[in-house]
Amino acid sequence: MNLAKLSLAAIFCLSTFTARPQTQEAPKPVHPEKWSDIENYIRDNWNDFVDTMPSLPKPYCYALNPGTLYYWDLYFINEGLMRQGFFEQARNNVDNFIYEVEKLGFIPNANGWGEDRSMTPYFGMMVSSYYDKAPEKDTAWLRRAYNAVLKEYEFWTNTNGNTIEDHSTPVEGLQRYGHHSDSATLVSFYDKVLQRRFHLEKNVPASEKIRIAGHRLAEAETMDFNPRFEGRCMDFIPVDLNSNLYQYEKELGRLERELGISDGRAWEKRADKRAALIRKYLWSDRRGLYLDYDFVNKRHSPIASVITVMPLYWGFASKQEAARIVENLPMFDSPGGLVVCERSEQPILYQWGDGAVWAPVQFLAMGALENYGYDAAAQRIALKWLNTVTSNFLDPQPATHRPFKYGDGTRHPGFLYEKYTRDGQINDSEYPCSIMMGWTASTFLRALDLVRQ
């Protein structure tokens, strides 16, 4: 279905959903005749966001600035690259992660300066996705990649002697975020970053700085600072981490079957056990959502996040749970797209909070809804993302910003951006927003394919 050729009446037919939440009207498309131009812009400019560095064996795609390789960004970037046929660069990206796992035992949040923590794991799914879509099946490469996926899984589950970070929780079989920073670095992190950013007291004991900084550094191992964990990230069992580890167990079973190592049944049992534990501890029947679980206070987080769609994205939510989640998804809706968290009273404006519209959560939500047959709801999210990106590609707003890492503070048409607001503008909260290809581009391509079906 090509929305650029549809009448306005036909566009509004997309609002006829199969469940109650799908009664919302579909947004009017913004300049759909320009969508192909943006698609071509992406195809023509991927290589402008590729760099090399001595510490990595292959050229890599960067998100914001050359010199930094971010972890979870690359899952989404690779999906966009392969969608447009850039398989060589997609493999380069995966090869860099293989190298980092072999060298460090884990994949850093950001190489060079973020090596005291990792990030929500997507590497195993990157390996499988590349192998499935690449023109050639290189089983020798796959065996090396499998060994790296297994090693990274052991990092997250503290198995086979991997003790780089403590991800254990009182619920055996479910993990938490963590870090492996030292005390001096945590004190410095408090003094130089947290004290200003969170309006914290300056003169507190070092032990208190270390405690607060440890939780916030663990929080940076997820989507970055957000209100989900009440400033106590290591006290929570997160939805996203454990959903992804479920998928790792599925992927490891599948890779072992592909390589003739085993029949994969042991991994399938692990995945089934994890799914049951996630359902037991993280599902809130009262709210009809998957919520992060506070194992210290034995309750769910009071802040719902759109990350509740992850069990749908990986396909282990029941049909009944999916229906409840879709029914409640409008709490994250905004003119600019899905915001990260529901509205709540917070002392600061979180970068990943109720005012922020980020590409990866749109990507995940679209896939989650499609998996369970909520195609019209997925198309509605896709349309909003296309509109937000297109509007700011043609007429970036706000048109000026405080000069930061580039330029003179004036924005010009013809670019994609790192982050957007619930109002559909460029998001300059905390720091002026940078021009970026990355997951913004990949999610645009994903949305475009969805509305063209």
C-alpha positions in Angstrom: 0.0 0.0 0.0 1.5 3.3 -1.1 0.1 6.1 1.1 1.6 8.7 -1.2 -1.0 7.7 -3.7 -4.0 7.3 -1.4 -6.8 9.7 -0.9 -7.3 11.4 2.5 -10.4 9.2 3.0 -8.4 6.1 2.4 -5.8 7.2 4.8 -8.4 7.7 7.5 -9.6 4.1 6.9 -6.4 3.0 8.6 -8.1 4.0 11.9 -10.6 1.1 11.7 -8.9 -1.2 14.2 -9.8 -4.7 15.3 -9.6 -3.9 19.0 -10.8 -1.1 21.3 -7.6 0.9 21.2 -7.7 0.9 17.4 -10.6 3.3 17.3 -8.2 6.3 17.3 -8.0 8.2 14.1 -5.0 7.7 11.9 -3.0 10.9 11.5 -3.1 12.8 8.2 0.1 12.1 6.3 2.6 15.0 6.1 4.0 15.5 2.6 3.9 11.8 1.7 5.2 12.8 -1.8 8.6 13.5 0.0 8.9 10.1 1.7 10.8 8.6 -1.3 13.2 11.6 -1.3 14.0 10.9 2.3 14.4 7.2 1.5 16.9 8.1 -1.2 18.7 10.6 1.1 19.2 7.7 3.6 20.5 5.4 0.9 22.9 8.0 -0.4 24.2 9.1 3.0 24.8 5.9 5.1 28.6 6.1 4.3 28.8 9.6 5.7 28.2 8.0 9.1 30.8 5.3 8.9 34.2 5.7 10.5 37.3 3.7 11.5 39.4 3.6 14.7 42.5 1.8 15.7 40.7 -0.1 18.5 38.3 -1.8 16.1 39.1 -4.2 13.2 36.4 -3.0 10.8 34.7 0.3 9.8 31.7 1.0 12.0 28.5 3.0 11.9 28.4 5.8 14.4 25.2 7.3 15.8 26.1 10.8 16.9 29.8 11.6 16.4 32.7 9.7 14.9 35.0 8.1 17.5 32.2 6.3 19.5 30.6 3.0 18.8 27.3 2.7 20.8 25.8 -0.7 21.5 22.1 -1.0 21.1 21.9 1.6 18.4 23.6 -0.8 16.1 20.8 -3.4 16.2 18.5 -0.9 14.7 21.1 0.6 12.3 21.8 -2.9 10.9 18.2 -3.5 10.2 18.1 -0.3 8.2 21.4 -1.1 6.4 20.2 -4.6 5.4 16.8 -3.2 4.3 18.6 -1.2 1.7 21.2 -3.9 0.8 24.3 -2.7 2.7 25.2 -6.2 3.9 29.0 -5.6 4.0 28.7 -2.7 6.4 26.1 -4.7 8.5 28.6 -7.5 8.8 31.4 -5.1 9.7 29.3 -3.8 12.6 28.7 -7.3 13.9 32.3 -8.3 13.5 33.3 -5.3 15.7 31.0 -6.6 18.4 32.5 -10.1 18.0 35.9 -8.6 18.5 34.9 -6.7 21.6 33.3 -9.8 23.2 36.4 -11.9 22.5 38.7 -9.1 23.9 36.6 -7.8 26.8 34.1 -10.5 27.6 31.2 -8.1 26.9 30.1 -5.3 24.6 30.6 -1.8 26.1 27.9 0.8 26.3 30.2 3.0 24.3 33.8 2.1 23.4 36.5 4.4 24.8 34.5 6.0 27.6 31.6 3.7 28.5 33.5 0.5 29.2 32.4 0.2 32.8 29.0 -1.1 31.7 27.2 -2.7 28.8 23.8 -1.9 27.4 20.5 -3.7 26.7 21.8 -6.8 24.8 20.8 -7.1 21.1 24.0 -8.7 19.7 22.6 -12.3 19.5 19.7 -11.0 17.5 22.0 -9.0 15.3 23.9 -12.2 14.5 20.8 -14.2 13.6 19.3 -11.3 11.6 22.4 -10.9 9.5 22.8 -14.6 8.9 19.2 -14.9 7.8 19.3 -12.0 5.4 22.8 -12.1 4.0 23.1 -13.3 0.4 25.6 -16.0 1.4 25.5 -18.5 4.4 29.0 -18.4 6.0 28.9 -21.1 8.6 32.5 -20.7 9.6 31.7 -17.0 10.5 28.5 -18.2 12.2 30.4 -20.5 14.5 32.7 -17.7 15.6 29.7 -15.4 16.1 27.9 -18.1 18.1 30.8 -18.4 20.5 30.7 -14.7 21.0 26.9 -14.7 21.6 27.3 -17.5 24.2 30.1 -15.6 25.9 28.0 -12.4 26.1 25.0 -14.4 27.4 27.3 -15.7 30.2 28.2 -12.1 31.0 24.6 -11.2 31.5 23.7 -14.3 33.4 26.9 -14.7 35.5 27.4 -18.3 34.3 30.5 -20.2 33.4 32.6 -18.1 35.7 31.7 -14.8 34.2 31.8 -12.2 37.1 32.6 -9.0 35.3 29.3 -7.5 36.6 26.8 -8.8 39.1 23.4 -9.2 37.3 22.0 -11.6 39.9 18.6 -11.0 41.6 16.7 -12.9 44.3 14.6 -14.5 41.6 16.9 -17.1 40.1 16.6 -17.0 36.3 15.9 -13.3 36.0 18.6 -10.6 35.7 19.1 -6.9 36.5 21.3 -4.2 35.1 24.6 -3.4 36.7 28.0 -1.9 36.2 31.7 -2.7 37.0 33.0 0.8 37.8 35.3 1.5 40.7 34.6 3.7 43.7 36.8 6.6 42.6 35.0 6.7 39.2 31.6 6.6 40.8 32.4 9.5 43.1 33.7 11.5 40.1 30.5 10.5 38.1 28.4 11.9 41.0 30.4 15.1 41.2 30.7 15.9 37.5 27.4 14.6 36.1 24.7 13.5 38.6 25.0 16.4 41.1 24.1 18.9 38.4 21.8 16.8 36.3 19.6 15.6 39.2 20.0 18.6 41.5 21.7 16.5 44.2 23.4 17.7 47.4 27.1 18.4 46.9 28.4 17.7 50.3 27.4 14.1 51.1 29.6 11.2 52.2 31.5 9.4 49.6 29.6 6.2 50.4 26.4 7.9 49.6 27.8 9.2 46.3 28.9 5.7 45.4 25.5 4.2 46.2 23.6 6.8 44.1 26.1 6.8 41.3 26.1 3.0 41.1 22.3 2.9 40.6 22.4 5.6 38.0 25.3 4.0 36.1 23.3 0.8 36.0 20.4 2.9 34.7 22.7 4.1 31.9 23.1 0.4 30.9 19.5 0.5 29.8 18.0 3.3 27.6 19.9 5.9 29.7 18.5 8.0 32.5 14.7 7.5 32.9 12.1 7.5 35.7 11.3 3.7 35.5 13.5 2.7 38.4 13.1 5.6 40.9 16.8 6.1 41.0 17.4 2.5 42.2 18.0 0.6 39.0 19.9 -2.3 40.6 16.8 -3.0 42.8 14.7 -3.8 39.8 14.2 -6.8 37.4 13.7 -5.0 34.0 11.2 -5.9 31.3 13.6 -5.1 28.4 16.7 -6.9 29.7 14.9 -10.2 30.5 12.8 -10.1 27.4 16.0 -9.9 25.3 17.7 -12.6 27.3 14.6 -14.8 26.6 15.3 -14.2 22.9 19.1 -14.9 23.4 18.1 -18.4 24.7 15.9 -18.9 21.7 18.7 -17.7 19.3 21.3 -19.9 21.0 19.1 -22.9 20.6 18.6 -22.1 17.0 22.3 -21.4 16.3 23.2 -24.7 17.9 20.8 -26.5 15.6 22.1 -24.6 12.6 25.7 -25.6 13.5 24.9 -29.2 14.5 26.0 -28.6 18.0 22.8 -29.8 19.7 19.0 -30.0 19.0 18.6 -26.7 21.0 16.0 -28.2 23.4 17.9 -27.2 26.5 17.9 -23.6 25.4 14.2 -23.8 24.5 13.5 -25.0 28.1 15.5 -22.1 29.5 13.6 -19.7 27.4 10.3 -21.2 28.5 11.3 -21.0 32.1 12.3 -17.3 31.7 9.1 -16.4 30.0 7.1 -18.0 32.9 9.2 -16.1 35.4 8.7 -12.8 33.5 5.0 -13.4 33.5 4.9 -14.3 37.2 6.9 -11.3 38.4 6.6 -8.6 35.7 3.0 -8.9 34.5 0.6 -6.6 36.2 -3.0 -7.8 35.8 -4.2 -4.7 37.5 -2.7 -2.4 35.0 -2.7 -4.7 32.0 1.0 -4.1 31.3 4.4 -5.7 31.8 6.2 -3.5 34.4 9.7 -3.5 35.9 9.7 -5.4 39.2 11.1 -3.9 42.4 12.4 -7.0 44.2 13.4 -5.0 47.3 9.9 -3.7 48.0 8.2 -6.6 46.2 6.1 -4.4 43.9 6.0 -3.2 40.3 7.4 0.1 39.2 4.8 2.9 39.4 6.1 4.2 36.1 4.9 2.3 33.0 7.1 2.4 30.0 6.4 1.6 26.4 9.1 -1.0 26.8 6.1 -3.1 27.9 5.8 -4.2 24.3 9.0 -6.3 24.4 7.3 -9.6 25.2 5.2 -9.0 22.1 8.2 -8.0 20.0 9.8 -11.4 20.9 6.5 -13.2 20.7 6.1 -14.8 24.2 3.2 -12.7 25.5 -0.2 -14.4 25.4 -2.9 -13.2 23.1 -4.8 -12.0 26.2 -1.8 -10.0 27.5 -1.2 -8.5 24.1 -4.8 -7.4 23.9 -4.5 -5.7 27.3 -1.2 -4.0 26.4 -2.7 -2.7 23.1 -5.7 -1.4 25.0 -3.4 0.5 27.3 -0.9 1.7 24.7 -2.6 5.1 24.2 -1.2 6.2 27.5 2.1 6.6 25.6 0.6 8.3 22.6 1.4 11.8 21.6 1.3 14.0 18.4 4.9 13.2 17.8 4.7 9.4 18.3 5.0 7.1 21.3 6.7 8.6 24.3 9.0 6.4 26.4 7.1 6.6 29.7 3.7 7.5 31.0 3.2 11.0 32.5 4.4 11.3 36.1 5.6 14.0 38.5 9.4 14.1 38.2 11.9 16.6 39.6 13.7 16.7 36.3 12.9 16.4 32.6 14.2 12.9 31.8 15.7 12.4 28.4 14.0 9.1 28.2 10.8 10.2 29.9 7.2 11.3 29.2 8.2 14.1 26.8 10.6 12.1 24.6 9.9 10.4 21.3 12.8 8.1 20.3 13.2 6.0 17.2 13.8 2.6 18.8 10.6 2.5 20.8 8.6 3.2 17.6 10.5 0.4 15.8 9.9 -2.1 18.6 6.2 -1.1 19.0 5.5 -1.5 15.3 7.1 -4.9 15.2 5.3 -6.0 18.4 1.9 -5.0 17.1 2.5 -6.6 13.8 3.4 -9.9 15.5 0.0 -10.1 17.1 -2.1 -9.0 14.1 -2.7 -5.3 15.2 -1.6 -4.1 11.8 -3.7 -0.9 11.7 -2.3 0.1 15.1 1.2 -0.5 13.8 0.5 1.6 10.7 -0.7 4.4 12.9 2.6 4.5 14.8 4.4 4.3 11.5 2.5 7.3 10.1 3.2 9.4 13.1 6.9 8.6 12.8 7.0 9.4 9.1 5.2 12.7 9.8 7.6 13.7 12.6 10.7 12.9 10.6 9.4 14.4 7.4 8.2 17.6 9.0 11.6 18.3 10.5 13.4 17.2 7.4 11.6 19.9 5.4 11.3 22.6 8.1 13.3 21.8 11.3 11.8 23.1 14.4 13.0 24.8 16.5 15.0 26.4 13.8 17.8 27.5 16.2 19.5 26.0 19.2 22.3 26.8 21.5 25.6 25.9 19.6 26.8 22.6 20.9 29.0 20.2 19.1 28.5 21.5 15.6 27.3 24.5 13.6 26.4 28.0 14.5 23.0 27.2 16.2 21.0 27.4 13.0 19.2 24.4 11.6 18.8 23.8 7.8 16.4 21.6 5.9 17.5 18.2 4.7 18.5 16.2 7.8 17.4 13.6 10.2 17.8 14.1 14.0 18.7 12.0 17.1 15.5 12.6 19.1 12.1 14.3 19.0 9.5 15.6 21.4 5.9 14.6 22.1 4.9 17.7 20.0 6.7 16.4 17.0 9.6 18.9 17.1 13.3 18.3 17.5 14.2 17.5 21.1 16.8 19.9 22.6 16.2 18.9 26.3 19.5 18.4 28.3 21.6 19.2 25.2 20.9 20.5 21.7 19.9 17.7 19.4 22.4 16.5 16.8 22.0 15.6 13.2 22.0 11.8 13.0 21.3 8.9 10.6 21.3 5.9 12.9 18.1 4.4 14.2 16.2 7.5 13.1 16.8 6.4 9.5 16.2 2.7 10.1 12.9 3.4 11.8 11.8 5.6 9.0 12.6 2.8 6.5 10.7 0.3 8.7 7.7 2.6 8.9 7.7 3.3 5.2 7.7 -0.4 4.4 4.8 -0.9 6.8 2.5 1.7 5.3 3.4 0.6 1.8 2.1 -3.0 2.4 
